[in-house]
């Protein structure tokens, strides 16, 4: 087991202080009294050992099944539910939230729940309420990364939020917009007690495998399963999978800016029960015309 590099300032700096204190204890024990050197030395070693224990970074191996979405943190699942108004792009309006509480005894590094490309990163200044309270999710200091996760060549929106607590006062997040992270890869940590939230689409393709009260380990415990064989709710436009520039998506003459040619009307007629030959011929004609338009643009 190693120590996380995101805590090198703490365990490295305190390590130097511990060395100086131990040298002082040795001098006290040698030239004054043995007890005056041994007892303080034990206190220093125990205190430094506890600090290193907090910044531990155990090796974790994600499960083999690529459809499994793993926990972004160690701790206890506190709540699961849908939230409205989650405006962290690429989410729009609603998301499924899994809240995980981390005590001071848990490993505090954060890991990518799935293969993940970051699209946005948002810092929110706030309070330092107890991470176990319901208000902390809305009012505490937080860092949120959001983007597209990929499972079996299918993309879907995903976000992870780091929330500080009453003891935690510093959030570390190395993930930046445009960066890519493999499943289980460490991207940051929250120093001391805190909360981590995983956001997934409200979609029938996701099968939750945890419940409130469950103990989880980052990078190994399966939070949900992505059933790629099920039909999508249309939450991800396949043409936008690789984050094309805004002007290429919505600008005049873009590959998605094809003028209307009546296909929608013809399709609606068939859906309404019009099974006439003319209605079906109109759909075929419109589709052929649309393909020609796309070929011209491309």
C-alpha positions as CSV (number, residue, x, y, z in Angstrom):
1,X,0.0,0.0,0.0
2,X,1.3,3.5,-0.9
3,X,0.4,7.0,0.1
4,X,-1.5,9.2,-2.3
5,X,0.5,12.0,-4.0
6,X,-2.5,14.3,-3.4
7,X,-1.5,14.4,0.2
8,X,2.2,14.8,-0.2
9,X,2.1,18.3,1.4
10,X,0.6,16.9,4.5
11,X,2.3,13.5,5.0
12,X,5.6,14.8,3.5
13,X,5.7,18.0,5.6
14,X,4.6,16.3,8.8
15,X,7.2,13.5,8.1
16,X,10.0,16.1,8.3
17,X,8.5,17.5,11.5
18,X,8.3,14.0,12.9
19,X,12.0,13.4,12.2
20,X,13.0,16.6,14.0
21,X,10.8,15.7,17.0
22,X,12.2,12.2,17.1
23,X,15.7,13.5,17.1
24,X,14.8,15.7,20.1
25,X,13.3,12.7,21.9
26,X,16.5,10.8,21.3
27,X,18.5,13.6,22.9
28,X,16.2,13.8,25.9
29,X,16.4,10.0,26.4
30,X,20.2,10.0,26.1
31,X,21.1,13.0,28.2
32,X,18.2,13.5,30.6
33,X,16.1,10.4,31.2
34,X,15.1,7.4,29.1
35,X,11.4,7.9,29.8
36,X,11.5,11.5,28.7
37,X,12.7,10.3,25.3
38,X,10.7,7.1,24.8
39,X,7.2,8.3,25.7
40,X,7.2,11.5,23.4
41,X,8.7,9.4,20.6
42,X,5.8,6.9,20.8
43,X,3.3,9.8,20.7
44,X,5.0,11.2,17.6
45,X,5.1,7.9,15.8
46,X,1.4,7.1,16.6
47,X,0.3,10.6,15.5
48,X,2.3,10.4,12.2
49,X,1.1,6.8,11.6
50,X,-2.5,8.0,12.0
51,X,-1.9,10.8,9.5
52,X,-0.4,8.4,7.0
53,X,-3.3,6.0,7.5
54,X,-5.7,8.7,6.3
55,X,-3.7,9.3,3.1
56,X,-3.3,5.7,2.3
57,X,-3.8,4.6,-1.3
58,X,-4.6,0.9,-1.5
59,X,-4.3,-0.9,-4.8
60,X,-7.8,-1.6,-6.3
61,X,-8.6,-3.7,-9.3
62,X,-12.0,-3.0,-11.0
63,X,-14.3,-5.9,-11.9
64,X,-13.8,-7.6,-15.3
65,X,-17.3,-6.9,-16.5
66,X,-17.1,-3.7,-18.5
67,X,-20.8,-3.0,-17.9
68,X,-20.2,-2.5,-14.1
69,X,-20.1,1.1,-12.9
70,X,-17.9,1.2,-9.8
71,X,-18.1,3.4,-6.7
72,X,-16.1,6.7,-6.9
73,X,-15.2,6.6,-3.2
74,X,-15.0,4.5,-0.1
75,X,-17.7,4.9,2.5
76,X,-21.4,4.3,3.1
77,X,-24.3,4.8,0.7
78,X,-26.4,7.4,2.5
79,X,-29.1,8.2,-0.1
80,X,-30.3,7.4,-3.6
81,X,-32.8,9.4,-5.6
82,X,-33.7,11.5,-8.6
83,X,-32.8,15.2,-8.5
84,X,-34.4,17.9,-10.7
85,X,-32.6,20.9,-12.0
86,X,-29.2,19.2,-12.3
87,X,-27.7,21.7,-14.9
88,X,-24.2,20.3,-15.1
89,X,-23.7,19.8,-18.8
90,X,-24.2,17.4,-20.5
91,X,-27.0,16.6,-18.1
92,X,-30.3,18.5,-18.7
93,X,-32.7,18.8,-15.8
94,X,-32.9,15.4,-14.2
95,X,-30.4,12.9,-12.9
96,X,-30.1,9.9,-10.6
97,X,-27.9,10.6,-7.5
98,X,-26.1,8.2,-5.3
99,X,-24.7,9.9,-2.2
100,X,-21.7,8.3,-0.4
101,X,-20.6,9.5,3.1
102,X,-16.8,9.2,3.9
103,X,-15.8,9.1,7.5
104,X,-12.3,10.1,8.7
105,X,-11.4,6.3,8.8
106,X,-12.3,5.7,5.1
107,X,-9.9,6.0,2.1
108,X,-10.4,9.5,0.8
109,X,-9.1,9.3,-2.8
110,X,-11.7,9.5,-5.6
111,X,-11.8,7.2,-8.6
112,X,-13.5,7.3,-12.0
113,X,-16.6,5.1,-11.9
114,X,-16.2,4.2,-15.7
115,X,-14.2,5.1,-18.7
116,X,-14.8,8.9,-18.7
117,X,-14.1,12.0,-20.7
118,X,-14.5,15.2,-18.7
119,X,-16.6,17.9,-20.5
120,X,-17.1,20.5,-17.7
121,X,-15.7,21.2,-14.3
122,X,-17.4,23.5,-11.8
123,X,-16.4,24.7,-8.3
124,X,-19.0,25.9,-5.8
125,X,-18.0,27.9,-2.8
126,X,-20.0,27.1,0.3
127,X,-20.3,26.1,3.9
128,X,-18.7,23.3,5.8
129,X,-21.7,21.6,7.4
130,X,-21.5,18.0,8.6
131,X,-21.3,15.7,5.6
132,X,-24.0,13.5,7.1
133,X,-26.6,16.3,7.1
134,X,-29.1,16.6,4.2
135,X,-28.3,20.3,3.7
136,X,-24.6,19.7,3.0
137,X,-25.3,18.5,-0.6
138,X,-26.8,21.9,-1.5
139,X,-24.9,24.3,0.7
140,X,-21.3,22.9,1.2
141,X,-18.2,23.7,-0.8
142,X,-18.2,21.3,-3.8
143,X,-16.3,20.4,-7.0
144,X,-18.2,18.7,-9.9
145,X,-16.9,17.1,-13.0
146,X,-19.3,16.0,-15.7
147,X,-18.9,14.5,-19.2
148,X,-19.5,11.3,-21.1
149,X,-18.8,7.8,-19.9
150,X,-18.3,5.0,-22.3
151,X,-19.4,1.4,-21.8
152,X,-19.2,-1.1,-24.7
153,X,-18.8,1.7,-27.2
154,X,-22.0,3.4,-25.9
155,X,-21.8,6.9,-24.4
156,X,-24.0,8.4,-21.7
157,X,-23.8,11.4,-19.4
158,X,-22.1,11.0,-16.0
159,X,-21.0,13.3,-13.2
160,X,-19.1,13.0,-9.9
161,X,-19.3,15.7,-7.2
162,X,-16.8,16.0,-4.3
163,X,-18.3,17.8,-1.3
164,X,-16.4,19.0,1.7
165,X,-17.6,18.4,5.3
166,X,-17.2,19.8,8.8
167,X,-13.6,18.5,9.0
168,X,-12.7,18.4,5.3
169,X,-11.5,21.8,4.2
170,X,-9.7,21.1,0.9
171,X,-10.9,19.4,-2.3
172,X,-8.3,18.2,-4.7
173,X,-9.4,17.5,-8.3
174,X,-6.8,16.8,-11.0
175,X,-9.5,16.2,-13.7
176,X,-9.8,19.0,-16.3
177,X,-12.2,19.5,-19.2
178,X,-11.0,17.3,-22.1
179,X,-9.1,14.8,-19.9
180,X,-9.8,11.1,-20.1
181,X,-9.9,8.7,-17.2
182,X,-10.0,4.9,-17.2
183,X,-12.4,3.1,-14.8
184,X,-10.9,3.0,-11.3
185,X,-8.3,5.7,-12.0
186,X,-7.7,8.1,-9.2
187,X,-8.4,11.7,-10.1
188,X,-8.4,13.5,-6.7
189,X,-9.4,13.3,-3.1
190,X,-11.2,15.2,-0.3
191,X,-9.1,15.7,2.8
192,X,-10.8,14.4,5.9
193,X,-14.5,13.6,6.4
194,X,-16.6,14.4,3.4
195,X,-19.2,13.2,0.8
196,X,-19.0,12.1,-2.8
197,X,-22.0,11.9,-5.2
198,X,-22.4,9.9,-8.4
199,X,-24.8,11.2,-11.0
200,X,-26.2,8.9,-13.7
201,X,-29.0,9.4,-16.3
202,X,-32.6,8.5,-15.3
203,X,-32.6,5.7,-17.8
204,X,-33.9,2.1,-17.8
205,X,-30.6,0.9,-19.1
206,X,-29.1,1.4,-15.6
207,X,-29.6,-1.3,-12.9
208,X,-28.8,-0.1,-9.4
209,X,-27.0,-2.7,-7.4
210,X,-26.6,-0.9,-4.0
211,X,-29.0,0.5,-1.4
212,X,-28.7,3.0,1.4
213,X,-26.6,1.6,4.2
214,X,-24.3,-0.4,2.0
215,X,-20.6,-0.1,2.5
216,X,-18.7,0.5,-0.7
217,X,-15.1,0.7,-1.8
218,X,-13.9,3.0,-4.5
219,X,-12.9,1.3,-7.7
220,X,-14.2,-2.2,-6.8
221,X,-17.8,-2.1,-5.4
222,X,-20.3,-2.1,-8.2
223,X,-22.9,0.8,-8.0
224,X,-24.8,0.1,-11.1
225,X,-24.9,-2.0,-14.2
226,X,-25.2,-0.5,-17.7
227,X,-27.4,-2.8,-19.8
228,X,-26.2,-1.8,-23.2
229,X,-28.6,-4.2,-24.9
230,X,-31.6,-2.2,-23.8
231,X,-33.1,0.6,-25.8
232,X,-31.8,4.1,-24.9
233,X,-34.1,7.0,-23.9
234,X,-32.2,9.2,-26.3
235,X,-30.1,10.9,-23.7
236,X,-27.0,10.9,-25.9
237,X,-27.0,12.0,-29.5
238,X,-24.6,9.5,-31.2
239,X,-23.5,12.2,-33.7
240,X,-22.2,14.3,-30.8
241,X,-20.2,11.6,-29.1
242,X,-16.9,13.2,-29.8
243,X,-17.8,16.7,-28.6
244,X,-17.9,18.7,-31.9
245,X,-17.5,22.4,-31.6
246,X,-20.7,24.4,-31.1
247,X,-20.6,26.1,-34.5
248,X,-20.2,22.7,-36.2
249,X,-23.3,21.4,-34.4
250,X,-25.7,24.3,-34.7
251,X,-24.2,26.5,-37.4
252,X,-25.7,27.1,-40.8
253,X,-24.7,24.3,-43.2
254,X,-23.6,22.0,-40.5
255,X,-24.2,18.3,-40.9
256,X,-27.1,18.6,-38.3
257,X,-28.6,21.6,-39.9
258,X,-30.5,19.9,-42.8
259,X,-33.5,21.9,-44.0
260,X,-36.9,20.2,-43.4
261,X,-38.5,18.5,-46.3
262,X,-41.7,17.1,-45.0
263,X,-40.5,13.8,-43.7
264,X,-41.8,14.5,-40.2
265,X,-45.3,15.1,-41.6
266,X,-45.2,11.9,-43.6
267,X,-43.9,9.9,-40.7
268,X,-46.6,11.3,-38.4
269,X,-49.3,10.3,-40.9
270,X,-48.1,6.7,-40.9
271,X,-47.9,6.7,-37.1
272,X,-51.5,8.0,-36.9
273,X,-52.7,5.0,-38.9
274,X,-52.4,6.1,-42.5
275,X,-51.3,3.0,-44.2
276,X,-51.9,4.2,-47.7
277,X,-49.4,3.7,-50.4
278,X,-49.0,7.5,-50.9
279,X,-48.0,8.0,-47.2
280,X,-45.3,5.3,-47.3
281,X,-44.0,6.5,-50.7
282,X,-43.7,10.0,-49.2
283,X,-41.5,8.7,-46.5
284,X,-39.2,6.8,-48.9
285,X,-39.0,9.9,-51.1
286,X,-38.2,12.2,-48.2
287,X,-35.5,9.9,-46.8
288,X,-33.8,9.7,-50.2
289,X,-33.9,13.4,-50.5
290,X,-32.5,13.8,-47.0
291,X,-29.6,11.5,-47.8
292,X,-28.8,13.6,-50.8
293,X,-28.7,16.7,-48.7
294,X,-26.4,15.1,-46.1
295,X,-24.0,13.9,-48.9
296,X,-23.8,17.5,-50.2
297,X,-23.0,18.9,-46.8
298,X,-20.4,16.2,-46.0
